[in-house]
Amino acid sequence: MSTNCNKLYALLLICCMAGYIWLYINKQNNTTQKQTVEVCLIKHTTNIPCPSCGSTRSVILLSKGKFIDALRTNPLGYIIAIIMVFTPIWIFIDFITKKKTLLEFYKKTERHLKQPKFAVPLIILVIINWVWNIIKEL
């Protein structure tokens, strides 16, 4: 595999591993204290939740099978959970088959997201999620 591919795959694996550790810490804390560890700089600085506030709680709820509660907490949790589950598997398959399918998918997705017809609706959805986080006082 090329250097760019290796860098991307290493970065993704490190991010997934950090995410697993973060979820573990929060899940352990959640079972003992009934709350999660909050480190959102935006929320601590402005007292306003960011669009991704509640994502950790959402993923924890997904892991407990509480799908509706996870969706209510933050829909971005679904996206994060999907990425965290499938990315390491995809990287492993690419490594075994000596292909770069994840890299190709990443590049194709990046090209699409740069187009206004995809970027604008996604930005609007993130803003709607942000407003919803503020309204529900997350």
Backbone as a chain_set.jsonl record, in Angstrom:
{"seq": "MSTNCNKLYALLLICCMAGYIWLYINKQNNTTQKQTVEVCLIKHTTNIPCPSCGSTRSVILLSKGKFIDALRTNPLGYIIAIIMVFTPIWIFIDFITKKKTLLEFYKKTERHLKQPKFAVPLIILVIINWVWNIIKEL", "coords": {"N": [[0.828, -1.185, 0.0], [0.336, 2.32, -0.534], [2.105, 5.214, 0.788], [0.377, 7.38, 1.495], [-2.009, 6.007, 1.773], [-1.364, 4.286, 3.882], [-0.943, 6.189, 5.914], [-3.499, 7.333, 6.145], [-5.004, 5.063, 6.914], [-3.715, 4.39, 9.304], [-4.236, 6.693, 10.824], [-7.063, 6.552, 10.93], [-7.388, 4.141, 12.343], [-6.154, 4.814, 14.777], [-7.867, 6.869, 15.618], [-10.271, 5.416, 15.866], [-9.499, 3.629, 17.895], [-8.982, 5.437, 19.975], [-11.566, 6.373, 20.248], [-12.867, 4.017, 21.116], [-11.627, 3.688, 23.602], [-12.423, 6.066, 24.847], [-15.214, 5.658, 24.872], [-15.298, 3.418, 26.545], [-14.32, 4.473, 28.988], [-16.337, 6.366, 29.473], [-18.586, 4.721, 29.536], [-18.042, 3.117, 31.763], [-17.986, 5.091, 33.73], [-20.584, 6.014, 33.422], [-22.117, 3.855, 34.311], [-21.573, 3.86, 36.98], [-21.903, 6.47, 37.98], [-24.022, 7.584, 36.653], [-23.757, 9.563, 34.694], [-21.984, 11.17, 32.009], [-18.542, 11.801, 31.119], [-17.7, 15.053, 30.371], [-16.161, 16.916, 27.873], [-16.39, 18.895, 26.043], [-15.211, 21.652, 24.487], [-16.503, 23.826, 23.359], [-19.007, 23.855, 24.637], [-18.197, 24.189, 27.307], [-16.936, 26.655, 27.164], [-18.794, 28.472, 25.998], [-21.196, 27.741, 27.064], [-23.068, 26.674, 25.44], [-24.278, 23.906, 23.697], [-22.428, 21.975, 21.287], [-22.817, 20.821, 17.827], [-22.165, 18.11, 17.984], [-22.434, 17.382, 20.599], [-23.441, 15.059, 22.984], [-23.001, 12.849, 21.476], [-21.361, 10.754, 22.419], [-22.932, 9.719, 24.503], [-25.054, 8.897, 22.926], [-23.901, 6.821, 21.358], [-23.265, 5.05, 23.422], [-25.857, 4.444, 24.299], [-26.757, 3.176, 21.984], [-25.14, 0.893, 22.072], [-26.335, -0.377, 24.144], [-28.665, -1.146, 23.068], [-30.718, 0.678, 22.958], [-32.199, 2.177, 20.799], [-33.998, 4.237, 19.963], [-33.737, 6.105, 22.041], [-31.059, 6.716, 21.646], [-31.167, 7.961, 19.162], [-32.704, 10.189, 19.816], [-30.974, 11.439, 21.606], [-28.583, 12.142, 20.137], [-28.439, 12.141, 16.739], [-26.067, 11.921, 15.318], [-24.603, 10.048, 16.617], [-25.233, 7.564, 15.543], [-23.901, 7.621, 13.068], [-21.254, 7.851, 13.942], [-21.005, 5.447, 15.372], [-21.315, 3.551, 13.315], [-19.065, 4.136, 11.746], [-17.052, 3.551, 13.616], [-17.382, 0.817, 13.983], [-17.226, -0.408, 11.419], [-14.94, 0.623, 10.08], [-12.36, -0.396, 11.159], [-12.666, -3.102, 10.458], [-12.902, -2.941, 7.677], [-10.397, -1.866, 7.032], [-8.784, -3.987, 7.867], [-9.618, -5.989, 6.045], [-8.795, -4.775, 3.635], [-6.041, -4.79, 4.112], [-5.48, -7.55, 4.208], [-6.294, -8.374, 1.629], [-4.7, -6.778, 0.142], [-5.6, -4.456, -1.094], [-7.01, -1.181, -1.802], [-9.562, -0.279, -1.065], [-10.975, 1.165, 0.902], [-9.568, 3.591, 0.949], [-10.098, 4.447, -1.67], [-12.882, 4.724, -1.485], [-12.988, 6.733, 0.456], [-11.741, 8.895, -0.916], [-13.548, 9.227, -3.044], [-15.887, 9.875, -1.66], [-15.053, 12.235, -0.451], [-14.726, 13.864, -2.736], [-17.404, 14.027, -3.562], [-18.574, 15.322, -1.363], [-17.534, 17.837, -1.554], [-19.005, 19.042, -3.447], [-21.562, 21.41, -3.936], [-24.256, 20.48, -4.065], [-24.308, 18.3, -2.398], [-22.922, 19.135, -0.113], [-24.248, 21.429, 0.941], [-26.921, 20.516, 1.806], [-26.021, 18.737, 3.834], [-24.679, 20.44, 5.593], [-26.849, 22.002, 6.376], [-28.345, 20.04, 7.739], [-26.598, 19.509, 9.871], [-26.664, 21.985, 11.152], [-29.381, 22.062, 11.863], [-29.378, 19.914, 13.672], [-27.699, 21.006, 15.57], [-29.215, 23.223, 16.489], [-31.317, 21.768, 17.552], [-29.974, 20.425, 19.632], [-29.409, 22.631, 21.242], [-31.993, 23.52, 21.885], [-33.033, 21.343, 23.334], [-31.453, 21.543, 25.484], [-28.979, 20.194, 25.856]], "CA": [[0.0, 0.0, 0.0], [1.106, 3.553, -0.633], [2.313, 5.955, 2.029], [-0.847, 8.112, 1.824], [-2.973, 5.011, 2.227], [-0.927, 3.851, 5.215], [-1.178, 7.29, 6.843], [-4.938, 7.426, 6.374], [-5.443, 3.892, 7.666], [-3.173, 4.508, 10.664], [-5.01, 7.743, 11.482], [-8.399, 6.031, 11.205], [-7.293, 3.144, 13.414], [-5.87, 5.537, 16.02], [-9.11, 7.551, 16.003], [-11.208, 4.394, 16.342], [-9.011, 3.138, 19.182], [-9.247, 6.51, 20.943], [-13.01, 6.349, 20.452], [-13.199, 2.855, 21.958], [-11.161, 3.995, 24.96], [-13.315, 7.111, 25.349], [-16.493, 5.018, 25.178], [-15.101, 2.556, 27.717], [-14.238, 5.352, 30.16], [-17.654, 6.945, 29.71], [-19.53, 3.663, 29.896], [-17.742, 2.763, 33.152], [-18.431, 6.234, 34.529], [-22.033, 6.07, 33.293], [-22.738, 2.813, 35.122], [-21.358, 4.116, 38.4], [-22.329, 7.81, 38.39], [-25.199, 7.967, 35.854], [-23.498, 10.689, 33.819], [-20.786, 10.966, 31.214], [-17.488, 12.8, 31.237], [-17.885, 16.049, 29.32], [-14.955, 17.672, 27.567], [-16.67, 19.773, 24.903], [-14.681, 23.0, 24.713], [-17.522, 24.813, 22.976], [-20.009, 23.919, 25.714], [-17.583, 24.744, 28.518], [-16.585, 28.053, 26.935], [-19.954, 29.313, 25.691], [-22.373, 27.173, 27.72], [-23.97, 26.25, 24.372], [-23.797, 22.632, 23.171], [-22.031, 21.939, 19.879], [-23.632, 19.837, 17.101], [-21.855, 16.716, 18.326], [-22.672, 17.112, 22.018], [-24.342, 13.934, 23.186], [-22.639, 11.725, 20.601], [-20.869, 9.643, 23.241], [-24.112, 9.126, 25.145], [-25.818, 8.236, 21.873], [-23.235, 5.557, 21.024], [-23.445, 4.168, 24.582], [-27.238, 3.97, 24.238], [-26.813, 2.196, 20.89], [-24.522, -0.347, 22.533], [-27.279, -0.995, 25.078], [-29.869, -1.504, 22.328], [-31.734, 1.727, 23.126], [-32.037, 2.856, 19.521], [-34.781, 5.482, 19.929], [-33.082, 7.043, 22.956], [-29.82, 7.145, 20.987], [-31.55, 8.909, 18.112], [-33.138, 11.421, 20.5], [-29.823, 12.09, 22.228], [-27.88, 12.794, 19.027], [-28.407, 11.261, 15.566], [-24.691, 11.721, 14.86], [-24.108, 8.839, 17.27], [-25.374, 6.457, 14.595], [-22.812, 7.728, 12.092], [-20.01, 7.54, 14.651], [-21.0, 4.008, 15.671], [-21.081, 2.835, 12.05], [-17.656, 4.334, 11.396], [-16.192, 2.85, 14.579], [-17.514, -0.634, 13.819], [-16.851, -0.921, 10.104], [-13.626, 1.072, 9.605], [-11.281, -1.36, 11.424], [-12.913, -4.319, 9.665], [-12.59, -2.595, 6.291], [-8.934, -1.749, 6.946], [-8.263, -5.355, 7.966], [-9.883, -6.653, 4.76], [-7.874, -4.171, 2.658], [-4.698, -5.262, 4.426], [-5.4, -8.962, 3.819], [-6.44, -8.498, 0.171], [-3.737, -5.845, -0.464], [-6.335, -3.489, -1.909], [-7.177, 0.153, -1.207], [-10.967, 0.068, -1.281], [-11.371, 2.222, 1.833], [-8.969, 4.826, 0.448], [-10.867, 4.849, -2.85], [-14.178, 5.187, -0.99], [-12.724, 8.006, 1.126], [-11.503, 9.927, -1.942], [-14.799, 9.441, -3.777], [-16.782, 10.574, -0.744], [-14.536, 13.598, -0.313], [-15.075, 14.584, -3.975], [-18.848, 14.307, -3.548], [-18.905, 16.278, -0.306], [-17.086, 19.173, -1.973], [-20.009, 19.583, -4.364], [-22.625, 22.091, -3.185], [-25.515, 19.726, -3.994], [-24.191, 17.398, -1.251], [-22.41, 19.858, 1.047], [-25.248, 22.341, 1.514], [-27.885, 19.793, 2.647], [-25.367, 18.193, 5.03], [-24.457, 21.571, 6.496], [-28.161, 22.345, 6.927], [-28.674, 19.002, 8.716], [-25.766, 19.723, 11.064], [-27.207, 23.174, 11.826], [-30.638, 21.637, 12.494], [-28.999, 19.111, 14.827], [-27.141, 21.94, 16.551], [-30.347, 23.94, 17.076], [-32.039, 20.788, 18.372], [-29.171, 20.247, 20.855], [-29.584, 23.836, 22.063], [-33.382, 23.542, 22.367], [-33.231, 20.312, 24.366], [-30.504, 21.885, 26.545], [-28.06, 19.069, 26.018]], "C": [[0.871, 1.245, 0.0], [1.208, 4.243, 0.724], [1.062, 6.708, 2.446], [-1.909, 7.173, 2.371], [-2.631, 4.566, 3.647], [-1.193, 4.932, 6.268], [-2.669, 7.41, 7.182], [-5.422, 6.273, 7.242], [-4.942, 3.948, 9.109], [-3.965, 5.554, 11.446], [-6.402, 7.246, 11.854], [-8.384, 5.016, 12.341], [-7.017, 3.808, 14.769], [-7.133, 6.237, 16.52], [-10.141, 6.555, 16.531], [-10.786, 3.877, 17.712], [-9.249, 4.185, 20.278], [-10.744, 6.562, 21.264], [-13.447, 5.198, 21.34], [-12.795, 3.121, 23.408], [-12.085, 5.029, 25.605], [-14.678, 6.519, 25.721], [-16.392, 4.145, 26.423], [-15.087, 3.382, 29.0], [-15.62, 5.898, 30.502], [-18.677, 5.902, 30.125], [-19.303, 3.226, 31.34], [-18.239, 3.86, 34.085], [-19.952, 6.29, 34.563], [-22.71, 5.035, 34.184], [-22.575, 3.085, 36.607], [-21.926, 5.462, 38.84], [-23.533, 8.335, 37.615], [-24.994, 9.258, 35.064], [-22.197, 10.424, 33.068], [-19.777, 12.061, 31.492], [-17.663, 13.773, 30.078], [-16.597, 16.837, 29.116], [-15.161, 18.635, 26.401], [-16.209, 21.196, 25.216], [-15.703, 24.067, 24.378], [-18.532, 24.976, 24.104], [-19.427, 24.536, 26.983], [-17.249, 26.222, 28.366], [-17.812, 28.939, 26.792], [-21.22, 28.911, 26.43], [-23.455, 26.786, 26.709], [-23.431, 24.939, 23.815], [-23.433, 22.732, 21.69], [-22.9, 20.9, 19.152], [-23.355, 18.395, 17.508], [-22.024, 16.411, 19.809], [-23.729, 16.009, 22.148], [-24.012, 12.725, 22.338], [-22.159, 10.517, 21.395], [-22.04, 8.945, 23.909], [-24.95, 8.361, 24.132], [-25.217, 6.879, 21.517], [-23.374, 4.566, 22.185], [-24.864, 3.604, 24.586], [-27.417, 2.944, 23.117], [-26.243, 0.851, 21.336], [-25.412, -1.087, 23.526], [-28.584, -1.394, 24.393], [-30.999, -0.501, 22.452], [-31.674, 2.667, 21.922], [-32.794, 4.181, 19.437], [-34.146, 6.532, 20.84], [-31.786, 7.581, 22.352], [-30.116, 8.19, 19.917], [-31.975, 10.241, 18.721], [-31.962, 12.181, 21.105], [-28.995, 12.834, 21.195], [-27.799, 11.819, 17.858], [-26.989, 11.008, 15.035], [-24.061, 10.489, 15.506], [-24.2, 7.624, 16.36], [-24.224, 6.454, 13.59], [-21.486, 7.345, 12.734], [-19.913, 6.048, 14.928], [-20.709, 3.186, 14.412], [-19.615, 2.94, 11.652], [-16.761, 3.519, 12.317], [-16.261, 1.331, 14.439], [-16.902, -1.092, 12.503], [-15.458, -0.517, 9.627], [-12.507, 0.079, 9.916], [-11.435, -2.656, 10.624], [-12.509, -4.086, 8.217], [-11.078, -2.494, 6.095], [-8.295, -3.134, 6.989], [-8.449, -6.101, 6.646], [-8.965, -6.093, 3.68], [-6.449, -4.664, 2.869], [-4.509, -6.709, 3.948], [-5.419, -9.117, 2.294], [-5.452, -7.615, -0.595], [-4.416, -4.903, -1.466], [-6.454, -2.182, -1.151], [-8.626, 0.61, -1.33], [-11.449, 1.167, -0.338], [-10.809, 3.567, 1.393], [-9.75, 5.346, -0.758], [-12.238, 5.388, -2.448], [-14.033, 6.561, -0.338], [-12.558, 9.133, 0.103], [-12.775, 10.26, -2.708], [-15.789, 10.23, -2.917], [-16.353, 12.027, -0.583], [-14.875, 14.437, -1.55], [-16.555, 14.967, -3.981], [-19.197, 15.391, -2.528], [-18.446, 17.692, -0.619], [-18.091, 19.828, -2.912], [-21.145, 20.207, -3.555], [-23.919, 21.278, -3.059], [-25.497, 18.692, -2.859], [-23.817, 18.169, 0.021], [-23.484, 20.71, 1.719], [-26.299, 21.588, 2.34], [-27.259, 19.215, 3.915], [-25.094, 19.284, 6.056], [-25.769, 21.981, 7.16], [-28.577, 21.322, 7.992], [-27.866, 19.158, 10.002], [-26.278, 20.933, 11.847], [-28.52, 22.832, 12.522], [-30.34, 20.821, 13.755], [-28.466, 20.002, 15.949], [-28.27, 22.7, 17.267], [-31.134, 23.011, 17.995], [-31.303, 20.522, 19.687], [-29.36, 21.43, 21.804], [-30.987, 23.854, 22.686], [-33.582, 22.522, 23.493], [-32.247, 20.466, 25.521], [-29.571, 20.735, 26.889], [-26.873, 19.519, 26.742]], "O": [[2.005, 1.223, 0.477], [0.498, 3.905, 1.672], [0.703, 6.69, 3.623], [-2.619, 7.508, 3.319], [-3.508, 4.481, 4.508], [-1.617, 4.625, 7.382], [-3.046, 7.568, 8.343], [-6.167, 6.484, 8.2], [-5.673, 3.59, 10.033], [-4.324, 5.326, 12.601], [-6.873, 7.488, 12.965], [-9.264, 5.028, 13.202], [-7.582, 3.406, 15.787], [-7.434, 6.2, 17.713], [-10.808, 6.822, 17.531], [-11.627, 3.707, 18.596], [-9.672, 3.844, 21.383], [-11.133, 6.771, 22.413], [-14.295, 5.371, 22.215], [-13.547, 2.808, 24.332], [-12.48, 4.885, 26.762], [-15.232, 6.848, 26.77], [-17.298, 4.136, 27.257], [-15.755, 3.04, 29.976], [-16.03, 5.897, 31.663], [-19.536, 6.167, 30.966], [-20.266, 2.99, 32.069], [-18.847, 3.575, 35.117], [-20.545, 6.578, 35.603], [-23.767, 5.308, 34.754], [-23.362, 2.589, 37.414], [-22.39, 5.583, 39.973], [-24.014, 9.431, 37.901], [-25.959, 9.974, 34.794], [-21.411, 9.557, 33.451], [-20.114, 13.115, 32.033], [-17.763, 13.352, 28.925], [-16.018, 17.358, 30.069], [-14.189, 19.136, 25.836], [-16.754, 21.857, 26.101], [-15.764, 25.102, 25.042], [-18.874, 26.096, 24.484], [-20.097, 25.32, 27.656], [-17.279, 26.964, 29.348], [-17.881, 30.018, 27.38], [-22.206, 29.648, 26.427], [-24.614, 26.595, 27.074], [-22.247, 24.855, 23.489], [-24.055, 23.481, 20.937], [-23.646, 20.169, 19.804], [-24.235, 17.543, 17.384], [-21.777, 15.282, 20.233], [-24.771, 16.046, 21.495], [-24.661, 11.686, 22.457], [-22.513, 9.382, 21.076], [-22.131, 7.717, 23.887], [-25.494, 7.301, 24.442], [-25.944, 5.894, 21.389], [-23.577, 3.373, 21.958], [-25.056, 2.417, 24.847], [-28.141, 1.962, 23.279], [-26.797, -0.201, 21.017], [-25.255, -2.292, 23.723], [-29.497, -1.912, 25.036], [-32.133, -0.805, 22.083], [-31.173, 3.788, 22.009], [-32.271, 5.152, 18.889], [-34.029, 7.699, 20.467], [-31.454, 8.753, 22.523], [-29.398, 9.182, 19.788], [-31.639, 11.302, 18.194], [-31.949, 13.412, 21.119], [-28.73, 14.025, 21.354], [-27.156, 10.776, 17.971], [-26.743, 9.996, 14.378], [-23.083, 9.951, 14.987], [-23.336, 6.748, 16.403], [-23.647, 5.407, 13.3], [-20.692, 6.608, 12.15], [-18.854, 5.448, 14.738], [-19.935, 2.229, 14.458], [-18.998, 1.948, 11.267], [-15.821, 2.87, 11.859], [-15.292, 0.637, 14.747], [-16.14, -2.059, 12.476], [-14.849, -1.245, 8.843], [-11.754, -0.268, 9.006], [-10.447, -3.234, 10.169], [-11.855, -4.929, 7.603], [-10.545, -2.983, 5.099], [-7.369, -3.418, 6.229], [-7.529, -6.775, 6.181], [-8.41, -6.856, 2.889], [-5.732, -4.926, 1.904], [-3.484, -7.039, 3.351], [-4.65, -9.901, 1.738], [-5.37, -7.685, -1.821], [-3.875, -4.601, -2.53], [-6.047, -2.087, 0.007], [-8.885, 1.767, -1.664], [-12.25, 2.012, -0.736], [-11.507, 4.578, 1.46], [-10.029, 6.541, -0.856], [-12.703, 6.386, -2.999], [-14.859, 7.447, -0.556], [-13.163, 10.196, 0.241], [-13.052, 11.425, -2.991], [-16.449, 11.147, -3.405], [-17.184, 12.935, -0.58], [-15.27, 15.595, -1.421], [-16.917, 16.083, -4.354], [-20.016, 16.269, -2.799], [-18.925, 18.647, -0.007], [-18.032, 21.036, -3.143], [-21.634, 19.604, -2.6], [-24.608, 21.381, -2.044], [-26.555, 18.255, -2.408], [-24.337, 17.885, 1.1], [-23.605, 20.703, 2.944], [-26.557, 21.979, 3.478], [-27.9, 19.204, 4.966], [-25.262, 19.068, 7.256], [-25.803, 22.273, 8.356], [-29.104, 21.703, 9.037], [-28.393, 18.96, 11.097], [-26.317, 20.902, 13.077], [-28.75, 23.265, 13.651], [-30.98, 21.018, 14.788], [-28.749, 19.776, 17.125], [-28.276, 22.806, 18.494], [-31.563, 23.41, 19.077], [-31.934, 20.406, 20.738], [-29.46, 21.252, 23.018], [-31.145, 24.164, 23.866], [-34.233, 22.821, 24.493], [-32.204, 19.632, 26.426], [-29.404, 20.362, 28.051], [-25.963, 18.728, 26.989]]}, "num_chains": 1, "name": "protein.A"}
